[in-house]
Amino acid sequence: MWLLFQTNLLLLILLYFYFSYALLSSVFPCSCQLQGKFHLNGVHKTGDVILGGLFPVHFFRSVPDLSFISDPQQPTCHGFYVQGFRLAQIMAFAIDEINRNSELLPNVTLGYTLYDNCAELGIAFQGALSLVNGQEEQIILDDACAGNPLVLGIVGDSSSTRSIAISSVLGLYRVPMVSYFATCSCLTDRQKYPSFFRTIPSDDFQVRAMIQILKHFGWTWAGLLISDDDYGHNAAKSLQSELSRSGEGCLAYFEVLPRDKDTDEVRRIVNVMKKSTARVVIFQYLVYYNAQVVRQNVTGLQWMASEAWTAAAVLQTPHLMPYLGGTLGIAIRHGEIPGLREFLLKIHPTLHYNNSYGNSMFWEFTFQCKFSPVPSGWLEDGGALCTGQEDLEKVNTEFLDISSLRPEYNVYKAVYALAHSLDNMLRCKPGNGPFSGNSCAFTVHLSKQIVLSFDENGDVVPIYDVMNWLWLPDGSTKVQNVGEIKGSAFRGEELILDEDKIFWNFDSKKPPRSICSESCPPGTHMVRRKGEPKCCFDCIPCVYLSTCCPEDFWSNPQRDHCVLKKTEFLSYHEPLGICLAATSLLGTLICAVVLGIFFYHRRTPIIRANNSELSFQLLLSLKLCLLCSLLFIGRPRLWTCQLRHAAFGISFVLCVSCILVKTMVVLGVFKASKPGGGTSLKWFGVTQQRGTVLCLTSIQAAICTTWLVSSSPTPHKNTQYQNDKIVYECAFGSTVGFAVLLGYIGILAFLSFLIAFLARNLPDSFNEAKLITFSMLIFCAVWVAFVPVYISSPGNYADAVEVFAILASSFGLLITLFGPKCYIIIMRPELNTKKAIMGRGSES
């Protein structure tokens, strides 16, 4: 009662607040007041639809005073980054190109707002919030408190750390963010980042690509240097996990490089490298570190660069080439952008301010001059004054080099991915859409539509170029393409290398060896070093033969060489196998001959008096019993292991079922011959006989099927019998299954023996019961003796014992049941008459 009262009270309170809010909303319009503005640097272009962008036009920023006793100063950025500036220009170029394309987004003009994130998380986050919220002083909300964001999608960010922080917020509102450089595999989590996409492969593929290169050159021992951020730590975690899973190598050391100029820490890491035996170093970060490499003369190493640093011009300088020359790395696949160079040549510092942020800085950076007002002392120190008349086309600058567009092409693809998704959404007609119920996406849910351009994790088809840092004789450097690696859902990672083009920075001009321990020589075996990776081991002289060689090998008497063990199984090429196979075929032939005799004389009294149909079924089942023994000879295969016992069990149950029914018919006919016993024959008609045999055999088929499905027999290499031999055999899979199969045959055989034994004293005209009694006695004796002999037989002799038991019991049934009849038919035809049979019956 009290719980019901609390529930009703809570409902009333909620209703009160709801109606109070509705009343106030109707009287006083709701609004949001901007509490402050972020001072962000960027470029803008108006349009019907705005796309946002975040690019590192500067590389560093000054840290404001965060004393929390006054408003913090706005951070200032410094260190102009020409590569980041070019990325922003690529986005502007792509949007201009789309606006000129009448086929893509017709009647829609794209605009953009691009912010400089200064390669700093805080500024990037401010930029992202400004893009999705706007910078209006006051926002009036409608009744539904809903509205379109300022931008429909954002291209960026380049950093995994910044992308993680921004996407965790943008994902709440399904604002799509397409990164061109964030590779952290953690960003594939669609639960945490549902609206994040990227045009660069994730670190998962990058790690597998690097492992493929390590594997190709046999480098199993390497060091790892990473940055102290999400990108570095996640990449290291993926690399360690993949190395452990694949078993392709080990890490000699794993060092996190400091983000500041901590000289002592950098010096310690360099010492670790110099002392290590690893000749291969994978680096994912190298800022503040290259100076120590030069100072301490760290040579003789093979460097491997991640995609973030493979094309980094800051490391490809002549004074670093003696140390870093020959570096192998993977790089984003390059692409071509027609018309880009002409667009970049139009950049000029006098363009309109809204579309010219960074132009003046780029101009000063490129021509090494300053615009007025110049810093004090600039002109006195010989510095040049920028006039704006300098010719950009005549200067040698990497900015205009469009021969290897890698992250730039990713930006280009990101813009087009957003544009095509928006175009598809605008062209979508309700009822023909790609979503549930053939619906279309709304503009506020562009992230739904954009998934059509990416896989289920927001990634693109992975492919990398393999690059090599070439140190030319004149001292200059060149980064050349020496191969590629691409991912496939069916074939894994496919590496293609042109090794003749690779420059190796060693005197030998060959790839180095980087292993922790050499392979153990003959006469020794591997022992892991305690506390060290599995790639490091000692080679200990062999004491016992079993410790020297792999499982399939055996040591020679001198214990200096491993030889392949002999293999053993019941073969068609050895005398025992030949004899058993010949006996099986002979028995099959005899069955065929007897079947022919019975068929030819099927109308004679001795055949008709002994249930000819069951006799034919019995002969056919005996042929199957004899033939199934061939499955036990030869090298065990999966199909023979599965088929041999199933065929054996079903064949023998069919055979014994026929005998059991035959015995029951004999007993039934005898009872029918007595006064008042005529009704007993109705239970032993032809239909009942066939049904009984089918039913009994189906039970065995069900047992075999259950055995094969639940725990199927399989081929097995047994090395326990003899140290110098491998015995190929079929493991049962389930001993219970085999026991049930044999037990069912035994039950039917015992019942047949019991009924035949009870009917053994019937008149002579029905004396087949005596033959059945004798045959079942032989059958049971064979299989009772089989069990202990089979268990104690080693190796391939176990199969030989089972084959012998099959042949012995089959021949016993064949001879005892059909021998006397064949003798009368062939040797004593005068007895094969109704009168003779009945006469013999009366005499007894």
C-alpha positions in Angstrom: 0.0 0.0 0.0 2.8 2.4 0.9 4.7 1.5 -2.3 1.5 2.4 -4.3 1.2 5.7 -2.5 4.8 6.6 -3.3 4.4 5.7 -6.9 1.2 7.9 -7.3 3.0 10.8 -5.4 6.0 10.6 -7.8 3.6 10.6 -10.8 1.8 13.7 -9.5 5.1 15.5 -9.0 6.2 14.8 -12.5 2.9 15.9 -13.9 3.1 19.1 -11.9 6.5 20.0 -13.3 5.4 19.1 -16.8 2.4 21.4 -16.8 4.3 24.1 -15.0 7.0 23.9 -17.7 4.4 24.0 -20.5 2.7 27.0 -19.0 5.9 28.9 -18.6 6.9 28.0 -22.1 3.7 29.5 -23.6 4.2 32.7 -21.6 8.0 33.1 -21.7 9.9 31.8 -24.8 12.8 29.5 -23.9 16.2 30.6 -25.0 19.9 29.7 -24.4 22.3 32.5 -23.7 25.9 32.1 -24.9 28.1 32.4 -21.7 31.3 33.0 -23.6 33.1 32.6 -26.9 36.0 30.5 -27.9 38.7 32.6 -29.7 39.4 30.3 -32.6 41.3 30.9 -35.8 39.8 29.6 -39.0 38.4 30.2 -42.5 34.7 30.3 -43.5 32.7 30.1 -46.6 28.9 30.5 -46.7 26.7 27.9 -48.2 23.3 26.1 -48.0 24.9 23.3 -46.1 28.1 23.8 -44.0 30.8 21.2 -43.4 33.3 21.6 -40.6 37.0 20.8 -40.5 39.7 20.6 -37.9 43.3 20.9 -39.0 46.7 21.5 -37.3 47.8 24.7 -39.0 50.0 25.3 -36.0 51.9 22.6 -34.1 52.3 24.1 -30.7 50.5 26.4 -28.3 51.3 28.4 -25.3 49.8 27.1 -22.0 47.6 29.7 -20.3 47.6 30.2 -16.5 45.1 27.8 -15.0 45.1 29.1 -11.4 41.3 29.0 -11.2 41.2 32.5 -9.6 40.6 34.4 -12.8 39.4 33.8 -16.3 42.2 31.9 -18.2 43.9 33.7 -21.0 43.1 32.5 -24.5 45.8 30.2 -25.7 48.1 31.4 -28.5 49.4 29.0 -31.2 52.8 29.1 -32.8 55.0 26.9 -35.0 53.4 27.2 -38.4 52.8 23.7 -39.8 52.7 23.9 -43.6 51.4 20.3 -44.0 48.3 21.1 -41.8 47.7 24.3 -43.8 47.8 22.3 -47.0 45.2 19.8 -45.6 42.8 22.6 -44.9 43.3 23.9 -48.5 42.5 20.4 -49.8 39.1 20.5 -48.1 38.4 23.9 -49.5 39.4 22.7 -52.9 37.2 19.6 -52.7 34.2 21.7 -51.7 34.8 24.1 -54.5 35.0 21.2 -56.9 31.8 19.7 -55.6 30.0 23.0 -56.0 31.1 23.1 -59.7 29.8 19.5 -60.3 26.2 19.7 -61.6 25.7 15.9 -61.0 26.6 15.9 -57.3 24.3 17.9 -54.9 22.6 19.9 -57.7 20.9 23.1 -56.4 22.8 22.8 -53.2 25.9 24.9 -52.3 28.3 23.6 -49.8 30.1 25.9 -47.5 32.7 25.3 -44.8 34.1 26.4 -41.5 37.6 25.2 -40.9 39.4 25.7 -37.5 43.0 25.5 -36.5 43.3 23.0 -33.7 47.0 23.8 -33.0 47.5 20.0 -32.5 46.1 20.5 -29.0 43.1 18.6 -27.5 41.6 21.6 -25.7 41.5 23.8 -28.8 40.3 21.0 -31.0 37.5 20.3 -28.6 36.5 24.0 -28.5 36.5 24.0 -32.3 34.3 20.9 -32.5 31.8 22.4 -30.0 31.7 25.7 -31.9 31.0 23.8 -35.1 28.0 21.9 -33.8 26.6 24.6 -31.5 27.5 27.8 -33.3 28.6 31.2 -31.9 25.3 33.0 -31.8 24.8 35.2 -28.7 21.3 33.8 -28.1 19.4 30.8 -29.5 15.6 30.7 -29.3 14.4 27.1 -29.0 11.1 25.9 -30.6 8.5 23.9 -28.7 10.3 20.6 -29.6 13.7 21.9 -28.4 15.2 20.6 -31.6 17.1 22.2 -34.4 19.7 21.4 -37.0 23.3 21.8 -35.9 25.4 24.4 -37.5 27.4 21.8 -39.5 26.2 18.5 -40.9 29.5 16.8 -40.6 33.1 17.3 -39.6 36.3 16.3 -41.4 38.9 15.6 -38.7 40.6 15.2 -36.4 44.1 14.0 -37.3 44.9 12.7 -33.8 43.4 9.6 -32.3 43.3 11.2 -28.8 41.5 14.2 -30.0 39.1 12.1 -32.2 38.3 9.9 -29.2 37.4 12.9 -27.0 35.4 14.7 -29.7 33.6 11.6 -31.1 32.4 10.6 -27.6 30.4 13.9 -27.5 29.4 14.1 -31.2 28.2 10.5 -31.2 25.5 11.4 -28.7 23.9 13.6 -31.3 24.8 11.4 -34.3 26.9 14.2 -35.9 29.2 12.4 -38.3 32.9 12.9 -38.0 35.2 11.6 -40.7 38.9 11.5 -39.7 41.6 11.3 -42.3 44.5 10.3 -39.9 43.2 8.9 -36.6 44.0 5.2 -36.6 43.4 4.0 -33.1 41.6 0.6 -33.2 39.5 1.6 -30.2 37.5 4.0 -32.5 35.9 1.0 -34.2 33.7 0.5 -31.2 30.3 1.5 -32.6 28.7 1.5 -29.1 31.1 4.3 -27.9 31.6 6.1 -31.2 28.5 5.5 -33.4 29.1 8.4 -35.7 32.8 8.1 -36.2 34.2 7.2 -39.6 37.7 7.4 -41.2 39.4 7.2 -44.6 42.5 5.6 -43.2 42.9 2.0 -42.1 42.8 1.3 -38.3 45.8 0.3 -36.2 44.6 -3.3 -36.2 45.5 -3.6 -39.9 48.7 -1.4 -39.5 49.9 -3.8 -36.8 49.2 -6.9 -38.9 50.9 -5.2 -41.9 54.1 -4.6 -39.8 54.1 -8.2 -38.6 53.9 -9.4 -42.2 57.1 -7.3 -42.9 58.8 -8.8 -39.8 57.8 -12.3 -40.8 59.0 -11.8 -44.4 62.5 -10.9 -43.3 62.6 -13.4 -40.4 62.9 -10.6 -37.8 61.6 -12.2 -34.6 63.3 -9.8 -32.1 62.4 -6.1 -32.2 62.2 -3.0 -30.0 59.2 -0.7 -29.8 59.1 3.1 -29.2 55.7 4.7 -28.8 54.2 8.1 -28.0 52.6 8.7 -24.6 49.0 9.0 -25.8 46.0 7.0 -26.8 47.4 6.4 -30.2 50.7 5.0 -28.9 49.3 2.9 -26.1 46.6 1.3 -28.2 49.0 0.6 -31.0 51.4 -1.1 -28.6 48.6 -3.1 -27.0 47.5 -4.3 -30.5 51.1 -5.2 -31.5 51.8 -7.2 -28.4 48.5 -9.0 -28.6 49.0 -9.8 -32.3 52.6 -11.0 -31.8 51.4 -13.3 -28.9 48.5 -14.6 -31.0 50.5 -15.3 -34.2 53.7 -16.4 -32.5 55.7 -14.5 -35.1 58.1 -12.7 -32.8 58.8 -11.0 -29.5 59.5 -7.5 -28.2 63.0 -7.0 -26.8 61.9 -3.7 -25.1 58.9 -1.5 -25.1 59.5 2.2 -24.3 57.2 5.2 -24.0 58.9 8.3 -25.3 58.2 11.4 -23.2 56.1 14.2 -24.7 58.5 16.9 -23.4 62.2 17.3 -23.7 63.1 15.1 -20.8 66.7 14.6 -21.7 67.4 12.1 -18.9 64.6 9.8 -19.9 65.5 10.0 -23.6 69.1 9.2 -22.7 68.0 6.2 -20.7 65.9 4.9 -23.6 68.9 5.2 -26.0 71.0 3.2 -23.6 68.4 0.5 -23.5 68.5 0.4 -27.3 72.3 0.2 -27.5 72.5 -2.6 -25.0 69.8 -4.7 -26.6 70.5 -7.4 -29.1 67.5 -6.4 -31.2 68.6 -5.0 -34.5 65.1 -3.9 -35.5 63.3 -0.9 -33.9 59.7 -0.1 -34.6 59.0 3.6 -33.9 55.7 5.2 -33.7 57.0 8.5 -32.3 60.5 10.1 -32.6 60.1 13.8 -31.6 62.9 15.0 -29.2 64.6 11.7 -29.7 66.6 12.1 -33.0 69.1 14.4 -31.4 70.1 11.8 -28.9 70.4 9.2 -31.7 72.9 11.4 -33.4 74.7 12.4 -30.2 75.2 8.8 -29.0 76.0 7.5 -32.5 73.2 4.9 -32.6 74.0 3.0 -35.8 73.6 -0.5 -37.1 69.8 -0.5 -36.5 67.0 -1.3 -38.9 64.2 1.2 -38.3 60.5 0.5 -39.1 58.2 3.5 -39.1 54.5 3.6 -38.5 52.3 5.3 -41.1 52.3 8.6 -39.0 56.1 9.0 -39.5 56.9 7.2 -42.7 56.5 10.3 -44.8 57.6 12.8 -42.1 60.0 15.3 -43.7 61.3 16.4 -40.3 63.2 13.1 -40.0 64.3 12.8 -43.7 67.2 15.2 -43.4 70.8 14.5 -44.5 72.3 14.7 -41.0 69.9 11.9 -39.8 70.4 9.6 -42.8 73.6 7.9 -41.4 71.3 6.7 -38.6 67.8 6.5 -40.1 68.7 5.7 -43.7 67.1 2.5 -45.0 64.1 2.8 -42.8 61.1 0.7 -43.9 57.6 2.0 -43.2 54.1 1.8 -44.3 52.3 4.8 -45.7 48.8 5.7 -46.6 48.0 4.9 -50.2 48.6 7.9 -52.4 46.1 9.3 -54.8 45.9 12.0 -57.5 43.8 15.2 -57.3 43.6 16.9 -60.7 43.6 20.7 -60.6 45.0 20.9 -57.1 48.3 22.5 -58.0 46.5 25.3 -59.8 44.3 25.9 -56.9 47.2 26.1 -54.4 49.0 28.6 -56.7 46.1 30.9 -56.2 46.8 31.3 -52.5 47.8 34.9 -51.8 47.9 36.9 -48.5 45.6 39.7 -49.9 42.6 37.4 -50.2 39.5 38.2 -48.2 40.0 37.7 -44.5 37.3 35.1 -43.9 38.9 32.8 -46.4 42.6 33.7 -45.8 43.6 32.6 -42.3 47.1 31.2 -42.6 47.8 32.7 -46.0 50.1 35.4 -44.6 51.8 32.9 -42.3 52.3 30.5 -45.2 53.7 33.4 -47.3 56.2 34.3 -44.6 57.1 30.7 -44.0 57.7 30.0 -47.7 59.6 33.1 -48.6 61.3 33.6 -45.2 60.1 37.2 -44.9 57.8 39.3 -42.7 54.9 41.5 -43.4 54.7 44.9 -41.8 54.8 45.7 -39.0 57.9 43.5 -38.7 59.3 42.4 -35.3 61.9 44.6 -33.9 65.4 43.8 -35.1 64.1 41.7 -38.0 65.4 44.1 -40.7 68.5 44.9 -38.8 69.4 41.2 -38.7 69.1 41.0 -42.5 65.5 39.7 -42.6 63.5 40.4 -45.8 60.2 42.3 -46.0 57.3 40.6 -47.7 55.7 42.5 -50.5 53.0 40.1 -51.6 54.5 40.2 -55.1 56.7 37.1 -54.6 56.1 34.4 -57.2 55.0 31.2 -55.6 55.6 29.1 -58.7 59.3 30.0 -58.8 60.1 28.8 -55.2 61.0 25.2 -54.5 58.5 24.2 -51.8 57.0 20.9 -50.7 53.7 22.6 -50.5 53.2 22.5 -54.3 54.5 18.9 -54.6 51.4 16.8 -55.5 53.3 13.7 -56.6 52.6 11.8 -53.3 49.3 12.9 -51.9 48.6 10.6 -48.9 46.8 12.3 -45.9 45.7 14.9 -48.4 43.9 12.3 -50.5 42.3 11.0 -47.3 40.9 14.5 -46.7 39.7 14.7 -50.2 37.9 11.3 -49.9 36.4 12.4 -46.5 34.8 15.5 -48.1 33.4 13.4 -51.0 32.1 10.7 -48.6 30.0 13.4 -46.7 28.9 15.0 -50.0 27.8 11.7 -51.6 26.0 10.6 -48.4 24.1 14.0 -48.3 23.3 13.6 -52.0 22.0 10.1 -51.5 19.9 11.3 -48.6 18.4 14.2 -50.6 17.6 11.9 -53.5 16.0 9.3 -51.3 12.3 8.7 -51.8 10.3 7.3 -48.8 9.4 3.7 -49.4 12.6 3.1 -51.4 15.2 4.0 -48.8 18.0 1.8 -47.5 16.9 1.6 -43.9 14.3 -0.4 -42.0 10.9 -0.2 -43.6 12.6 1.2 -46.7 12.8 4.6 -44.9 15.1 7.5 -45.6 17.4 9.3 -43.2 16.8 12.9 -42.1 19.4 15.6 -42.5 20.0 15.6 -38.7 20.9 11.9 -39.0 23.5 12.0 -41.8 25.5 9.5 -39.8 23.0 6.9 -40.8 23.4 7.5 -44.5 27.2 7.8 -44.3 27.6 4.1 -43.3 26.9 3.2 -46.9 30.4 4.5 -47.7 32.2 2.5 -45.0 32.1 -1.0 -43.4 30.2 -1.8 -40.2 33.1 -0.4 -38.1 33.3 2.9 -40.0 36.6 1.8 -41.7 37.6 1.7 -45.4 39.1 -1.2 -47.3 42.7 -1.4 -45.8 45.7 -0.9 -48.1 49.2 0.5 -47.4 52.3 1.3 -49.5 55.6 0.0 -48.2 58.1 2.8 -48.3 61.9 2.9 -47.9 64.1 5.8 -47.0 66.8 6.0 -49.6 70.1 7.8 -48.9 71.5 9.0 -52.2 75.2 9.3 -52.9 75.0 13.1 -53.0 73.7 13.2 -49.5 70.1 13.9 -50.4 67.2 11.7 -49.3 64.3 10.1 -51.1 61.3 8.1 -49.9 60.6 5.4 -52.5 57.8 2.9 -52.8 59.0 -0.7 -52.6 55.8 -2.6 -52.3 52.3 -2.7 -50.9 50.2 -4.6 -48.4 46.5 -5.0 -48.6 43.9 -6.7 -46.5 41.4 -9.2 -47.7 38.5 -10.8 -45.8 39.4 -14.2 -47.4 43.2 -14.3 -47.7 44.3 -12.1 -44.8 47.1 -9.6 -45.4 48.9 -9.9 -48.7 52.4 -8.5 -48.9 54.1 -7.7 -52.2 57.8 -6.4 -52.0 60.3 -5.5 -54.6 63.4 -6.4 -52.6 65.8 -5.3 -55.3 64.7 -1.7 -54.8 65.2 -1.7 -51.0 68.2 0.4 -49.7 69.8 -1.3 -46.7 72.0 1.0 -44.6 74.6 -1.6 -43.8 78.0 -2.5 -45.2 76.6 -5.8 -46.4 73.7 -4.1 -48.3 71.6 -6.9 -47.1 68.8 -7.1 -44.5 70.1 -7.6 -41.0 69.4 -10.6 -38.7 67.3 -9.7 -35.6 66.7 -12.7 -33.4 67.1 -13.3 -29.7 68.6 -16.8 -29.9 69.9 -18.9 -32.8 68.2 -22.1 -33.6 69.6 -25.0 -31.6 72.2 -27.1 -33.3 71.9 -30.9 -33.6 72.4 -32.7 -30.3 70.8 -29.9 -28.2 67.3 -28.9 -27.4 65.6 -25.6 -26.5 65.0 -24.5 -22.9 63.2 -21.2 -22.3 65.0 -18.6 -20.3 63.2 -17.8 -17.1 61.6 -14.4 -17.1 62.4 -13.6 -20.8 60.2 -13.8 -23.9 59.7 -17.1 -25.7 62.1 -16.0 -28.5 64.9 -16.2 -26.0 66.2 -19.6 -25.0 69.3 -21.7 -24.3 70.4 -24.8 -26.2 71.0 -27.6 -23.8 72.7 -30.9 -24.8 70.2 -33.7 -25.1 70.2 -36.2 -22.2 67.1 -38.1 -23.1 66.1 -38.8 -26.7 62.6 -37.5 -26.3 64.0 -34.0 -25.5 66.1 -33.7 -28.7 63.6 -34.0 -31.5 60.1 -33.0 -32.4 57.3 -35.4 -31.8 57.5 -37.0 -35.3 61.3 -37.4 -35.2 63.7 -39.6 -33.4 67.4 -39.1 -32.6 70.0 -41.2 -34.4 72.4 -43.2 -32.2 75.0 -40.5 -32.3 72.4 -38.0 -31.0 73.5 -35.4 -33.5 70.6 -35.7 -36.0 66.9 -36.1 -35.9 65.4 -38.7 -38.3 61.8 -39.2 -39.1 60.1 -41.9 -37.0 58.8 -45.0 -38.8 55.1 -45.0 -39.4 53.0 -48.1 -38.7 49.5 -49.1 -39.6 47.7 -52.1 -41.0 48.8 -51.8 -44.6 47.7 -53.4 -47.9 51.5 -53.8 -48.7 52.4 -56.0 -45.7 51.7 -59.8 -45.5 49.2 -59.5 -42.7 47.2 -56.8 -44.5 47.3 -58.8 -47.7 46.1 -62.0 -46.1 43.2 -60.3 -44.3 42.2 -58.4 -47.5 42.4 -61.6 -49.5 40.3 -63.5 -47.0 37.7 -60.7 -47.0 37.5 -60.8 -50.8 37.4 -64.6 -50.8 34.5 -64.7 -48.3 32.7 -62.1 -50.4 33.1 -64.3 -53.5 31.9 -67.3 -51.6 28.8 -65.4 -50.5 28.2 -64.4 -54.1 28.5 -68.0 -55.3 26.1 -69.3 -52.5 23.7 -66.5 -53.4 23.8 -67.6 -57.1 23.2 -71.3 -56.1 20.3 -70.3 -53.9 18.8 -68.1 -56.5 19.1 -70.8 -59.2 17.5 -73.4 -56.9 15.1 -71.0 -55.3 12.1 -73.1 -56.2 13.5 -76.3 -54.6 12.0 -77.6 -51.3 15.1 -77.0 -49.2 15.3 -73.3 -50.2 11.5 -72.7 -49.9 11.3 -74.6 -46.6 13.9 -72.4 -45.0 12.4 -68.9 -45.7 14.2 -68.0 -49.0 13.7 -64.2 -48.6 15.4 -64.1 -45.2 18.2 -66.3 -46.6 18.8 -63.9 -49.4 18.9 -60.9 -47.0 21.2 -62.8 -44.7 23.7 -63.6 -47.6 23.7 -59.9 -48.6 24.3 -58.7 -45.1 27.2 -61.3 -44.7 28.8 -59.8 -47.9 28.6 -56.3 -46.3 30.2 -57.7 -43.1 33.1 -59.2 -45.0 33.6 -56.1 -47.2 33.5 -53.6 -44.2 36.7 -55.3 -42.9 38.5 -53.6 -45.8 37.9 -50.2 -44.1 40.2 -51.3 -41.2 43.2 -51.8 -43.6 45.2 -48.9 -44.9 46.3 -45.5 -43.4 43.4 -44.1 -41.3 41.6 -41.2 -42.7 38.8 -39.2 -41.2 36.2 -40.8 -43.5 37.4 -44.3 -43.0 37.5 -43.9 -39.2 34.0 -42.6 -39.2 32.7 -45.2 -41.7 34.5 -48.4 -40.4 32.6 -48.8 -37.2 29.3 -47.5 -38.5 29.5 -50.0 -41.4 30.6 -52.8 -39.1 27.8 -52.2 -36.6 25.0 -51.8 -39.1 26.1 -54.7 -41.2 26.3 -57.1 -38.3 23.0 -56.0 -36.8 21.3 -56.5 -40.2 22.9 -60.0 -40.3 21.9 -61.0 -36.7 18.4 -59.5 -37.1 17.8 -61.8 -40.1 19.0 -64.7 -38.0 16.8 -63.7 -35.0 13.7 -63.3 -37.2 14.5 -66.6 -39.0 14.6 -68.4 -35.6 11.4 -66.8 -34.5 9.7 -67.9 -37.8 11.0 -71.5 -37.3 9.5 -71.5 -33.8 6.2 -70.0 -35.1 5.8 -72.5 -37.8 6.3 -75.4 -35.4 3.7 -74.0 -33.1 1.3 -73.5 -36.0 1.6 -77.2 -36.9 0.1 -78.2 -33.6 -3.7 -78.3 -33.1 -5.1 -74.8 -32.3 -1.8 -73.1 -33.2 -2.8 -71.7 -36.6 -3.3 -68.2 -35.4 0.3 -67.9 -34.3 1.5 -67.6 -37.9 -0.3 -64.2 -38.4 2.5 -62.7 -36.2 5.2 -64.0 -38.5 4.0 -62.9 -42.0 6.4 -61.5 -44.6 5.5 -57.9 -43.8 6.2 -58.5 -40.1 9.5 -60.1 -40.9 10.7 -57.2 -43.0 9.4 -54.7 -40.5 11.2 -56.4 -37.6 14.5 -56.5 -39.5 14.2 -52.8 -40.5 13.2 -51.7 -37.0 16.1 -53.6 -35.3 18.6 -52.2 -37.9 17.3 -48.7 -37.6 18.1 -48.7 -33.9 21.8 -49.5 -34.6 21.8 -46.8 -37.3 20.5 -44.3 -34.7 23.3 -45.4 -32.3 25.9 -44.9 -34.9 24.6 -41.5 -36.0 24.5 -40.2 -32.4 28.1 -41.4 -31.9 29.4 -39.8 -35.1 27.6 -36.5 -34.3 28.5 -36.2 -30.6 32.1 -37.6 -30.6 33.2 -38.9 -33.9 36.2 -41.2 -34.3 39.2 -39.4 -35.8 42.7 -40.4 -37.0 45.3 -40.3 -34.3 49.1 -40.5 -34.3 50.1 -42.6 -31.3 53.7 -42.3 -30.1 53.2 -44.0 -26.7 53.6 -47.6 -27.9 57.2 -47.3 -29.1 59.4 -44.3 -29.0 60.8 -44.9 -32.4 57.5 -45.4 -34.2 54.3 -43.5 -34.9 51.3 -45.8 -34.9 48.4 -44.4 -37.0 45.1 -45.5 -35.5 41.5 -44.4 -35.2 40.7 -42.9 -31.9 37.2 -43.9 -30.8 36.2 -40.4 -29.8 33.7 -42.0 -27.4 34.4 -45.4 -25.9 30.8 -45.5 -24.6 29.6 -45.2 -28.2 31.7 -48.2 -29.3 30.6 -50.1 -26.2 26.9 -49.5 -26.9 27.4 -50.5 -30.6 29.0 -53.8 -29.6 26.5 -54.3 -26.8 23.5 -54.0 -29.0 24.9 -56.6 -31.4 25.6 -58.9 -28.4 22.0 -58.5 -27.1 20.6 -59.5 -30.5 23.1 -62.4 -30.9 22.2 -63.7 -27.4 18.5 -63.6 -28.1 19.0 -65.5 -31.3 21.1 -68.1 -29.5 18.5 -68.4 -26.7 15.5 -68.9 -29.0 17.4 -71.2 -31.3 18.6 -73.2 -28.3 15.0 -73.6 -27.0 13.9 -74.8 -30.5 16.8 -77.2 -31.0 14.7 -80.3 -30.4 12.0 -79.6 -33.1 11.3 -82.2 -35.7 14.0 -82.7 -38.4 12.1 -80.9 -41.0 12.7 -77.7 -39.0 16.2 -78.6 -37.9 17.6 -75.2 -39.0 17.3 -74.2 -35.3 20.2 -76.5 -34.6 22.3 -74.8 -37.2 21.4 -71.4 -35.9 22.2 -72.5 -32.3 25.6 -73.7 -33.4 26.3 -70.6 -35.6 25.3 -68.2 -32.7 27.5 -70.2 -30.3 30.5 -69.6 -32.7 29.6 -65.9 -33.2 29.3 -65.2 -29.4 32.5 -67.1 -28.7 34.4 -65.1 -31.3 33.2 -61.7 -29.9 33.6 -62.6 -26.3 37.2 -63.5 -27.0 37.6 -60.4 -29.1 37.3 -57.9 -26.2 40.3 -58.8 -24.0 42.5 -59.6 -27.0 41.6 -56.2 -28.6 42.4 -54.3 -25.5 45.7 -55.9 -25.0 46.8 -55.7 -28.6 49.4 -52.9 -29.3 49.4 -50.6 -32.4 48.1 -51.9 -35.7 47.6 -55.4 -34.2 44.4 -54.0 -32.6 43.0 -53.4 -36.1 44.1 -56.8 -37.2 42.3 -58.4 -34.3 39.1 -56.6 -35.1 39.4 -57.6 -38.8 40.0 -61.2 -37.8 37.0 -61.2 -35.5 34.8 -59.8 -38.3 36.1 -62.4 -40.7 35.9 -65.3 -38.3 32.3 -64.6 -37.2 31.2 -64.0 -40.8 32.8 -67.2 -42.0 31.3 -69.1 -39.0 27.8 -67.9 -39.9 28.3 -68.5 -43.6 29.6 -72.1 -43.2 27.2 -73.2 -40.4 24.0 -71.8 -41.9 24.6 -72.3 -45.6 27.1 -75.2 -45.8 24.7 -78.1 -45.1 22.1 -76.7 -47.6 24.7 -76.2 -50.3 25.9 -79.8 -49.7 22.4 -81.2 -50.2 21.8 -79.0 -53.3 25.1 -79.9 -55.0 26.2 -83.2 -53.6 22.9 -84.9 -52.6 20.1 -83.5 -54.9 18.0 -86.6 -54.2 17.4 -85.3 -50.7 16.3 -81.9 -52.1 12.6 -83.1 -52.4 9.6 -82.5 -50.3 9.1 -86.2 -49.7 12.7 -86.6 -48.5 12.5 -83.6 -46.3 9.1 -84.7 -44.8 10.3 -88.3 -44.6 13.3 -87.2 -42.6 11.0 -85.3 -40.5 8.8 -88.2 -39.7 11.7 -90.5 -38.9 12.9 -88.3 -36.2 
